[in-house]
Structures are given as structure tokens and as C-alpha cells.
Amino acid sequence: MKKIFVSCVGFLCIACSCMQASKKFSMDIVFENVSVGDTVQLSSYTPKITVLDTAVVQEGGLVSFRHAARLPTGMYRIGVKKKTFEFFLSEGESQSFSVHFNLNEGLTTAKFDGSRENAAFAAYAKFMQDHIAARQKLQVRLQQNSQQPDSVKVINEQIEQVVREVKDNWTKLAKKYKNKVLGMFIAAVRDFEPEPPVITDSTANRDSLYREYYYTFYKNHFFDPYSFSSPYLLRTPFYARAINTYFTKILKPSEQEAREQIAWLLQQVEQNKPVYQYTVRELYDLYKSVPYHPELEQLYVEIGQNYIVGKPEMWEDSVWVAKIAHAVQIAALNPKGGQAIDLKLNDLSGNAISLYDVQSDYTVLYFFNPQCGTCAVVTPELHKIYQKYKNKGMQVFAVYVDRDKDMWMKYIVDNQYLDWINVWDGDETAGIYDKYDLHAIPMIYLLDKNKVIIERDVAQGKLDKMLDKVLSELVKNR
């Protein structure tokens, strides 16, 4: 009886020890090609990279990380000597494991002990490396044998076989690790394509039909791999990249399409509050500065109005919501097609000049600061444009937005910008920032003779062409 009791106590001790271990994070790394004393960082994706811990390489290349509690499910990164490798922590999986890692050879040679998911990830990396190399070799052979139809056919079949093997591996891993972070990773990186459209050689406009078919598919299915309800979607880099890729590269630069897809995506994520908050912030920042398509910039005002200010229940930070409310209120001023708000400012001699005092067919309202790096590039280019159009009905109302009068005056004189109208808010009573949305400078508005806004936040590279168009129309209508 005593032996049985002792055995039970021993068993309970072992069980308790295992339970304690399962509640901790423990990772040992044995590095090759590092030096004793090198610093190693453990970082998480949230989804931006956040450093959680640092450790120093010991004798034998050993680095250990210990945490009293399990780390949240997600994707993590180890960094040393400007090189990195990533690993996964999934719900229900052990967080006590080790890895042997050759810094020069990367993840493909990593050996994980105690983590099946990360061992599978390393095997996947090796599999992809081998298949990419095999496909590249076949592509070279295909080029070398391009004039031999029989060889071309055989090589193409071999390429198709490599592609099938990759897709089969993706399918296998996605199924096996469906509810794990590795499964999410596979879903995010795998290629997915629609069935080819039924378009015959005799079909008119074949190229445009193909483009529209594939565009529509990717527009409607790009986010299919992502589970918006996932509690750890934001603890990986996949979703952050997807948002940027979709709205800057997949979607056409159409205000209406962007508006529709923003509404669709935010409807999908609305039930997952952290994902909703992250998505709204990303889209707000994305459209607040879109130099590649500034005509879409007003969308950030709508995002702020509809999804931040209009949904206060989704946000804990009322001060931030109030700040956004003020920002979008200012941004909504001076819309395209509306009358520009007047500015009464002082010139170099201290004389007050109103924007509406400017008598010209077109006025470029230019907000800048000589000490702004981008302004230093744009201002001389704008001056060249002014030289080209100043005798054709164009004037520049150049507003200095800072406080160093001596520096501003010296800059204007030294660069010979005295031939356009230079003004500033000398006594700080004009309220420039309360009347115009200057979230970034330089800022360019193009106004007609009645100071109606033709375009706002004009990209300097497009101003020349825009002026050519409006001035040619002016001459035609005279």
C-alpha cells in the first residue's frame, strides 16, 4: 500500500511538473556561425515587429529564452547579426522546444526538436527552395531548346509536374495545419487562380476581356485565405501586407471601387473589434497620403467620418476619436469644385494681401517650408512651371507656413523667387491650419479666376500637364 501511495505521489509530481512546463515559454537555440556575446532578439508580429526579449550568445552558440507564461498564438522572429528566421506558436502546441540553426544556411536547414509545426515549416522551406531551383533549371533548358518542339513539350510537362507538386504540398499542409498558424501562412502565400475564361480566338477584344476577368476574380477573392474572425490574425504579418497590396496594387485607382471595397472589407471585420480597429487605422493612414493617386486622398475623410467618428462604440480612446473628428472636419474644407477659403497674409514688406486680391485666370496656391526636404525639390520645379505659364494667365500664391522670417526671406532672395507672390502669417492671426488641410507639405491647390478649386493636393509632376489642359481650354473658349 505504501509503494502504491509513493508511486501516486510521484506520478502527481511529474504531472504537475508537466503542467507547469506547459504554461511557460522555453526556447533554446544552438547557432552556428555566430560569436559569443552576439545579441539575439526575440520579436513578435502585432502585426508590426515588436521586440519582446534579448539574449546573449553563450559558449557553444547557445541562446535561451524563458518566459513565465506562454506567449500569445502567432508568428515570431529571431534576429541576430542582421539575419532572421521566423517560427510559429499555435494554440494547443508545446511552447517548450529547441532548434539548431545555421545562420549562413537559413531556415531550410533548421532542426526543431519539440515543435512539430515548426519542423514542418522548416521542411516546407526546404521543399520550396528545391522546387524553385528545379523550376529555374527547367526554364533555362526550355530557353535553350526553344527551337525543338519535342523537347519543349517534355520540359513544359516537367515544369507542370513541379507546379503540381508545390500545389499538392500546399494542400496537404493547409489541411493538416488548418487551425494552426502554419495553415494561415500557407493560405496567405499559396497561389490561387480562377478557371480560365471561355474566350475563343475569334472573340472580339480578347485581351481586355481577359484582363477584366482576372481583375474581377482577384478583386472578389483576394481576401479568401484570411479568417477575419481569427483571434491571432493580427499577430502575423500576412494581413497587414494583404491590405496594402490589395488597395495599392490589385484594386484599380477608382474612387468608387475603392469606396465600395473599403465598405465591404470593414463589414467583414466588424465582428472582430481588434481587427476592425487595425483595418480602419491602416486604411485611414493609407488614403491620407497616396502620392501615386492623390485623387483618392479624400477617401480618408470618409473613412474618418464613417468608421471612426461615426462608430464611437468601436473605439476606447475618445480623445483620439475627437482628434480624428477635428482632422476630418478640416480636411472636408475646400473641396474640389468649392470656393477656396480666403487667406489674408503678409508679404515680404509686411503688407496684407488677400488670396482674392490675386487677379489671374489661374492661381496655384502653394503651401511650403524651405526646410522641408520634399519642398526643397518641389519649389524649384514649381518655379520652372511658373516661368512657363506666368504670361499665359497663371499666378502663384506661395504661403510660407513656419515662423523663421529671416530664413524664409533669405531663401526667396537667394533662389530668385521674387517674381511670384510670397506671403506668410506674420502675426499668426490668419488661422491657416484651421482653414486648410495641411496634413503634409508641400501642398498645392489649383484655383480658377473666381478661386473655385479645380484640384487639391496636386502632385507637382501632374501640375504641368494639368495647366496645359486648363489653359488650352481657356484660350479655346475666348
Wavefront OBJ file of the C-alpha trace (Angstrom):
o trace
v 0.000 0.000 0.000
v 2.870 2.300 0.852
v 4.526 1.654 -2.517
v 1.311 2.446 -4.343
v 0.926 5.694 -2.385
v 4.511 6.714 -3.143
v 4.003 5.900 -6.838
v 0.866 8.035 -6.933
v 2.666 10.930 -5.306
v 5.500 10.576 -7.821
v 3.037 10.495 -10.706
v 1.256 13.590 -9.412
v 4.555 15.422 -9.063
v 5.501 14.562 -12.644
v 2.056 15.580 -13.892
v 2.210 18.888 -12.005
v 5.699 19.497 -13.372
v 4.472 18.893 -16.937
v 1.505 21.208 -16.390
v 3.826 23.916 -15.062
v 6.098 23.490 -18.100
v 3.148 23.733 -20.468
v 2.294 27.128 -19.007
v 5.716 28.548 -19.818
v 7.631 29.597 -22.912
v 11.020 27.962 -23.216
v 13.194 28.123 -26.333
v 16.823 27.030 -26.680
v 18.707 27.865 -29.867
v 22.067 26.435 -30.838
v 23.539 28.705 -33.505
v 26.295 28.041 -35.959
v 28.301 30.949 -37.410
v 27.744 33.354 -34.509
v 30.144 34.674 -31.886
v 29.960 34.522 -28.118
v 28.455 37.792 -26.903
v 26.357 38.456 -30.027
v 22.932 39.881 -29.181
v 19.865 37.927 -30.258
v 16.367 39.439 -30.365
v 13.043 37.670 -29.955
v 10.308 39.667 -31.671
v 6.588 39.272 -32.300
v 4.313 40.489 -35.078
v 1.494 42.660 -33.763
v 1.355 42.859 -36.828
v 4.274 45.285 -36.804
v 7.526 43.880 -35.440
v 7.853 44.339 -31.674
v 10.960 43.281 -29.742
v 9.930 41.120 -26.775
v 13.272 39.998 -25.359
v 17.005 39.950 -25.944
v 19.648 37.376 -25.010
v 23.373 36.944 -25.497
v 25.079 34.058 -27.274
v 26.887 31.794 -24.817
v 29.637 29.220 -25.330
v 28.769 26.663 -27.989
v 26.429 29.110 -29.744
v 23.660 28.597 -27.163
v 20.922 31.167 -26.662
v 17.996 30.640 -24.292
v 14.716 32.488 -23.899
v 12.493 31.863 -20.861
v 9.104 33.391 -20.022
v 6.965 32.564 -17.003
v 3.824 32.431 -19.158
v 3.002 31.149 -22.634
v 3.351 33.662 -25.426
v 0.209 34.512 -27.426
v -0.534 32.454 -30.506
v 1.103 33.999 -33.551
v 4.226 34.369 -35.635
v 7.596 35.256 -34.091
v 11.047 36.193 -35.290
v 14.590 35.589 -34.083
v 17.152 38.152 -35.236
v 20.943 38.164 -34.928
v 23.657 39.902 -36.966
v 21.080 41.373 -39.381
v 19.773 37.896 -40.212
v 16.466 36.440 -39.110
v 14.325 33.342 -39.037
v 10.676 33.001 -38.131
v 8.690 30.429 -36.205
v 5.109 29.795 -35.132
v 3.353 29.369 -31.797
v -0.093 27.815 -32.183
v -2.905 27.167 -29.748
v -2.568 23.787 -28.044
v 1.030 23.251 -29.172
v 4.059 22.963 -26.900
v 5.990 26.152 -26.203
v 8.985 24.283 -24.882
v 11.336 23.356 -27.718
v 14.805 23.762 -29.143
v 16.253 24.488 -32.568
v 19.644 24.050 -34.220
v 20.170 26.880 -36.703
v 22.984 27.583 -39.157
v 22.967 31.345 -39.626
v 24.515 31.159 -43.083
v 22.189 28.478 -44.460
v 18.891 29.764 -43.066
v 15.587 28.119 -42.188
v 15.931 25.350 -44.761
v 18.489 23.575 -42.584
v 16.945 24.369 -39.187
v 16.246 21.373 -36.947
v 13.406 21.799 -34.448
v 13.033 19.430 -31.511
v 9.744 19.512 -29.615
v 7.731 21.526 -32.145
v 6.083 19.557 -34.950
v 4.612 22.646 -36.551
v 7.955 24.443 -36.835
v 9.683 21.280 -38.024
v 7.045 21.129 -40.775
v 7.666 24.815 -41.530
v 11.412 24.210 -41.949
v 10.691 21.190 -44.169
v 8.320 23.353 -46.228
v 11.059 25.986 -46.679
v 13.476 23.298 -47.883
v 10.837 21.817 -50.201
v 10.120 25.235 -51.766
v 13.817 26.029 -52.168
v 14.394 22.755 -54.011
v 11.357 23.160 -56.253
v 12.157 26.764 -57.116
v 15.684 25.688 -58.084
v 14.287 22.794 -60.149
v 11.880 25.104 -61.968
v 14.622 27.632 -62.712
v 16.782 24.903 -64.248
v 13.862 23.751 -66.387
v 13.216 27.329 -67.529
v 16.854 27.579 -68.658
v 16.539 24.283 -70.545
v 13.312 25.478 -72.112
v 15.029 28.582 -73.418
v 17.968 26.550 -74.727
v 15.659 24.134 -76.565
v 13.072 26.666 -77.743
v 13.527 25.612 -81.373
v 12.916 21.909 -80.682
v 9.144 21.269 -80.314
v 9.502 17.762 -78.850
v 11.916 18.965 -76.162
v 9.723 21.984 -75.404
v 6.747 19.697 -74.842
v 8.675 17.407 -72.478
v 10.182 20.300 -70.486
v 6.798 22.021 -70.163
v 5.341 18.801 -68.798
v 8.176 18.640 -66.271
v 7.522 22.254 -65.242
v 3.825 21.449 -64.814
v 4.793 18.468 -62.646
v 6.891 20.725 -60.389
v 3.973 23.141 -60.099
v 1.583 20.297 -59.254
v 3.937 19.033 -56.546
v 4.066 22.506 -54.986
v 0.271 22.845 -55.055
v -0.175 19.328 -53.641
v 2.211 20.185 -50.821
v 0.303 23.385 -50.089
v -2.974 21.474 -49.988
v -1.544 18.796 -47.705
v -0.045 21.285 -45.248
v -3.104 23.553 -45.274
v -5.319 20.585 -44.400
v -3.008 19.158 -41.727
v -2.424 22.524 -40.031
v -5.807 24.089 -40.801
v -6.304 25.596 -37.349
v -2.644 26.436 -36.783
v -0.564 29.461 -37.696
v 1.274 27.399 -40.323
v -2.074 26.785 -42.014
v -2.702 30.539 -42.116
v 0.780 31.067 -43.530
v 0.217 28.544 -46.321
v -3.148 30.118 -47.154
v -1.507 33.544 -47.351
v 1.417 32.568 -49.613
v -0.125 29.994 -51.930
v -1.090 30.933 -55.453
v -4.758 30.714 -56.291
v -6.101 31.208 -59.779
v -9.538 31.058 -61.372
v -10.502 28.629 -64.066
v -9.556 30.163 -67.437
v -12.393 32.101 -69.063
v -14.187 30.669 -72.069
v -12.885 33.056 -74.708
v -12.264 31.826 -78.239
v -9.682 33.125 -80.689
v -12.462 34.775 -82.689
v -13.814 36.711 -79.688
v -13.548 40.468 -80.110
v -11.486 42.448 -77.535
v -9.929 39.231 -76.186
v -7.142 40.992 -74.273
v -9.456 43.401 -72.476
v -11.882 40.550 -71.648
v -9.027 38.512 -70.154
v -7.830 41.483 -68.107
v -11.294 42.242 -66.794
v -11.975 38.580 -65.995
v -8.820 38.135 -63.932
v -9.137 41.576 -62.327
v -12.679 40.784 -61.191
v -11.584 37.429 -59.798
v -8.727 38.822 -57.725
v -10.786 41.802 -56.610
v -13.507 39.499 -55.303
v -11.342 36.679 -53.908
v -8.077 38.250 -52.755
v -9.047 38.037 -49.078
v -10.445 34.483 -49.287
v -7.432 32.969 -47.445
v -7.963 35.178 -44.381
v -10.187 34.262 -41.452
v -11.388 37.651 -40.224
v -12.709 36.122 -37.013
v -9.314 34.654 -36.077
v -8.089 35.876 -32.669
v -4.487 35.819 -33.899
v -4.882 37.328 -37.371
v -3.083 40.459 -36.161
v -0.214 38.505 -34.634
v 1.147 37.695 -38.091
v 2.437 39.995 -40.877
v 0.116 38.476 -43.512
v -2.958 40.634 -43.063
v -1.003 43.902 -42.887
v 0.689 43.097 -46.192
v -2.581 42.000 -47.738
v -4.311 45.325 -47.007
v -1.501 47.321 -48.574
v -1.181 45.017 -51.609
v -4.916 44.909 -52.274
v -5.598 48.641 -52.122
v -2.395 49.796 -53.842
v -1.731 47.058 -56.430
v -4.808 44.894 -57.009
v -7.602 47.444 -56.987
v -7.978 49.925 -59.837
v -7.310 53.556 -58.850
v -11.028 54.317 -58.927
v -12.600 56.321 -56.113
v -15.882 54.428 -56.422
v -14.292 50.963 -56.445
v -12.035 51.833 -53.515
v -15.025 53.168 -51.560
v -17.041 50.009 -52.241
v -14.202 47.663 -51.265
v -13.408 49.625 -48.114
v -17.045 49.279 -47.068
v -17.045 45.564 -47.915
v -13.833 44.792 -46.004
v -14.881 46.730 -42.904
v -18.206 44.926 -42.895
v -16.332 41.597 -42.880
v -14.126 42.516 -39.923
v -16.718 44.381 -37.867
v -17.378 41.451 -35.516
v -13.676 41.203 -34.601
v -13.097 44.517 -32.853
v -9.260 44.498 -32.778
v -9.144 43.578 -36.475
v -11.733 46.264 -37.270
v -9.706 48.897 -35.405
v -6.480 47.877 -37.092
v -8.061 47.796 -40.572
v -9.649 51.223 -40.166
v -6.391 52.771 -38.947
v -4.421 51.226 -41.832
v -6.891 52.428 -44.452
v -7.131 55.889 -42.888
v -3.334 56.277 -42.981
v -3.091 54.729 -46.457
v -5.523 57.164 -48.071
v -4.305 60.133 -46.083
v -1.187 60.116 -48.229
v -1.478 58.484 -51.647
v 1.169 60.234 -53.788
v 0.660 57.697 -56.567
v -3.047 58.618 -56.835
v -3.725 61.868 -54.928
v -7.235 61.993 -56.418
v -8.149 59.207 -53.947
v -6.995 61.135 -50.909
v -10.457 62.380 -49.938
v -11.357 58.787 -49.098
v -9.532 59.142 -45.789
v -12.033 61.833 -44.823
v -14.878 59.412 -45.475
v -13.111 56.674 -43.511
v -12.654 59.048 -40.585
v -16.243 60.254 -40.717
v -17.969 56.900 -41.297
v -15.827 54.370 -39.447
v -14.179 56.326 -36.626
v -16.287 59.351 -35.730
v -19.467 57.599 -36.901
v -18.752 54.471 -34.815
v -17.562 55.699 -31.393
v -18.629 52.384 -29.809
v -15.765 50.675 -31.661
v -13.103 52.860 -30.034
v -11.963 53.102 -26.410
v -9.855 56.243 -26.897
v -12.383 59.088 -27.006
v -9.584 61.688 -27.133
v -8.218 60.102 -30.303
v -11.698 59.951 -31.849
v -12.139 63.661 -31.100
v -8.764 64.353 -32.727
v -9.821 62.467 -35.859
v -13.150 64.327 -35.849
v -11.263 67.624 -35.918
v -8.870 66.389 -38.613
v -11.625 65.260 -40.969
v -13.566 68.446 -40.301
v -10.566 70.443 -41.512
v -9.955 68.040 -44.398
v -13.539 68.471 -45.569
v -12.912 72.181 -46.078
v -12.053 73.477 -49.541
v -13.432 70.545 -51.534
v -12.811 70.205 -55.240
v -15.393 72.343 -57.028
v -15.906 74.546 -53.973
v -14.827 78.098 -53.270
v -11.373 78.374 -51.681
v -11.400 79.947 -48.236
v -9.760 83.352 -48.285
v -6.380 83.927 -46.669
v -5.142 87.401 -45.713
v -1.403 87.207 -45.193
v 1.654 89.477 -45.116
v 4.135 89.827 -47.949
v 7.891 90.446 -47.578
v 7.284 94.127 -46.810
v 4.604 93.417 -44.231
v 1.709 94.453 -46.457
v -1.508 92.442 -46.122
v -2.540 90.561 -49.259
v -5.730 88.543 -49.729
v -5.864 85.425 -51.849
v -8.833 87.060 -53.552
v -6.686 90.085 -54.452
v -4.846 87.889 -56.953
v -6.066 88.747 -60.450
v -5.275 85.852 -62.760
v -7.055 83.236 -64.814
v -5.494 80.517 -62.649
v -3.828 80.620 -59.264
v -1.569 77.991 -57.788
v -1.989 78.143 -54.009
v 1.274 76.699 -52.700
v 1.903 75.887 -49.017
v 5.560 75.147 -48.253
v 8.523 75.425 -45.914
v 12.071 75.843 -47.296
v 13.375 73.497 -44.598
v 11.074 70.665 -45.721
v 13.066 68.128 -47.767
v 10.293 67.497 -50.294
v 9.618 71.236 -50.609
v 13.280 71.790 -51.475
v 12.721 69.565 -54.521
v 9.226 70.749 -55.472
v 9.701 74.528 -55.130
v 12.305 74.937 -57.920
v 10.257 72.640 -60.167
v 7.143 74.711 -59.471
v 9.092 77.859 -60.278
v 10.043 76.426 -63.677
v 6.364 75.745 -64.338
v 5.561 79.296 -63.267
v 8.115 80.675 -65.728
v 6.396 78.716 -68.472
v 2.845 79.860 -67.667
v 3.102 83.248 -65.945
v 2.425 85.101 -69.199
v -0.476 82.799 -70.031
v -2.736 83.676 -67.118
v -1.174 81.898 -64.126
v -0.031 83.243 -60.746
v 1.459 81.566 -57.674
v 0.383 82.480 -54.129
v 3.266 80.903 -52.166
v 2.467 80.578 -48.457
v 5.321 80.016 -46.005
v 3.839 78.043 -43.102
v 6.532 78.379 -40.418
v 7.955 81.156 -38.204
v 11.581 81.920 -39.205
v 11.076 85.088 -41.226
v 14.784 85.796 -41.812
v 15.450 82.306 -43.145
v 12.352 82.488 -45.386
v 13.290 85.884 -46.844
v 16.885 84.821 -47.462
v 15.679 81.642 -49.211
v 13.391 83.613 -51.524
v 16.056 86.189 -52.421
v 18.869 83.650 -52.840
v 16.764 81.481 -55.153
v 15.180 84.412 -57.023
v 11.581 83.558 -56.216
v 10.630 87.230 -56.018
v 8.558 87.152 -59.207
v 5.590 85.352 -57.650
v 3.541 86.324 -54.584
v 5.296 85.359 -51.327
v 3.286 85.593 -48.102
v 3.251 84.322 -44.513
v 1.151 84.584 -41.364
v 3.341 87.155 -39.667
v 1.127 87.827 -36.654
v -0.368 84.297 -36.516
v -3.946 85.535 -36.860
v -4.829 84.103 -40.288
v -5.579 80.612 -38.966
v -4.006 78.806 -41.906
v -4.223 75.380 -40.264
v -7.868 75.947 -39.327
v -8.807 76.808 -42.896
v -6.736 74.360 -44.943
v -5.900 70.687 -44.541
v -2.101 70.802 -44.375
v -1.507 67.273 -43.126
v 1.513 67.205 -45.421
v 3.608 69.795 -47.185
v 4.197 70.851 -49.817
v 0.505 71.221 -50.609
v -0.731 72.537 -53.962
v -4.207 73.766 -54.889
v -5.159 74.878 -58.397
v -7.833 77.610 -58.485
v -9.688 79.262 -61.348
v -10.147 83.030 -61.750
v -13.046 83.013 -59.260
v -10.970 80.999 -56.758
v -13.024 77.856 -57.312
v -10.891 74.793 -56.616
v -10.111 72.871 -59.798
v -7.887 70.360 -57.988
v -6.493 69.974 -54.480
v -3.333 68.311 -53.234
v -1.988 68.317 -56.778
v 1.092 66.202 -57.387
v 3.818 68.515 -58.707
v 4.534 66.031 -61.500
v 0.952 66.388 -62.785
v 0.634 70.169 -62.459
v 2.350 70.989 -65.757
v 0.063 68.720 -67.771
v -2.986 69.937 -65.852
v -2.159 73.584 -66.572
v -1.581 72.804 -70.245
v -5.075 71.365 -70.368
v -6.936 74.102 -68.489
v -5.096 76.948 -70.219
v -5.666 75.462 -73.683
v -9.375 75.223 -72.828
v -9.314 78.853 -71.662
v -7.776 80.005 -74.955
v -10.281 77.910 -76.907
v -13.247 79.436 -75.083
v -12.113 83.036 -75.501
l 1 2 3 4 5 6 7 8 9 10 11 12 13 14 15 16 17 18 19 20 21 22 23 24 25 26 27 28 29 30 31 32 33 34 35 36 37 38 39 40 41 42 43 44 45 46 47 48 49 50 51 52 53 54 55 56 57 58 59 60 61 62 63 64 65 66 67 68 69 70 71 72 73 74 75 76 77 78 79 80 81 82 83 84 85 86 87 88 89 90 91 92 93 94 95 96 97 98 99 100 101 102 103 104 105 106 107 108 109 110 111 112 113 114 115 116 117 118 119 120 121 122 123 124 125 126 127 128 129 130 131 132 133 134 135 136 137 138 139 140 141 142 143 144 145 146 147 148 149 150 151 152 153 154 155 156 157 158 159 160 161 162 163 164 165 166 167 168 169 170 171 172 173 174 175 176 177 178 179 180 181 182 183 184 185 186 187 188 189 190 191 192 193 194 195 196 197 198 199 200 201 202 203 204 205 206 207 208 209 210 211 212 213 214 215 216 217 218 219 220 221 222 223 224 225 226 227 228 229 230 231 232 233 234 235 236 237 238 239 240 241 242 243 244 245 246 247 248 249 250 251 252 253 254 255 256 257 258 259 260 261 262 263 264 265 266 267 268 269 270 271 272 273 274 275 276 277 278 279 280 281 282 283 284 285 286 287 288 289 290 291 292 293 294 295 296 297 298 299 300 301 302 303 304 305 306 307 308 309 310 311 312 313 314 315 316 317 318 319 320 321 322 323 324 325 326 327 328 329 330 331 332 333 334 335 336 337 338 339 340 341 342 343 344 345 346 347 348 349 350 351 352 353 354 355 356 357 358 359 360 361 362 363 364 365 366 367 368 369 370 371 372 373 374 375 376 377 378 379 380 381 382 383 384 385 386 387 388 389 390 391 392 393 394 395 396 397 398 399 400 401 402 403 404 405 406 407 408 409 410 411 412 413 414 415 416 417 418 419 420 421 422 423 424 425 426 427 428 429 430 431 432 433 434 435 436 437 438 439 440 441 442 443 444 445 446 447 448 449 450 451 452 453 454 455 456 457 458 459 460 461 462 463 464 465 466 467 468 469 470 471 472 473 474 475 476 477 478
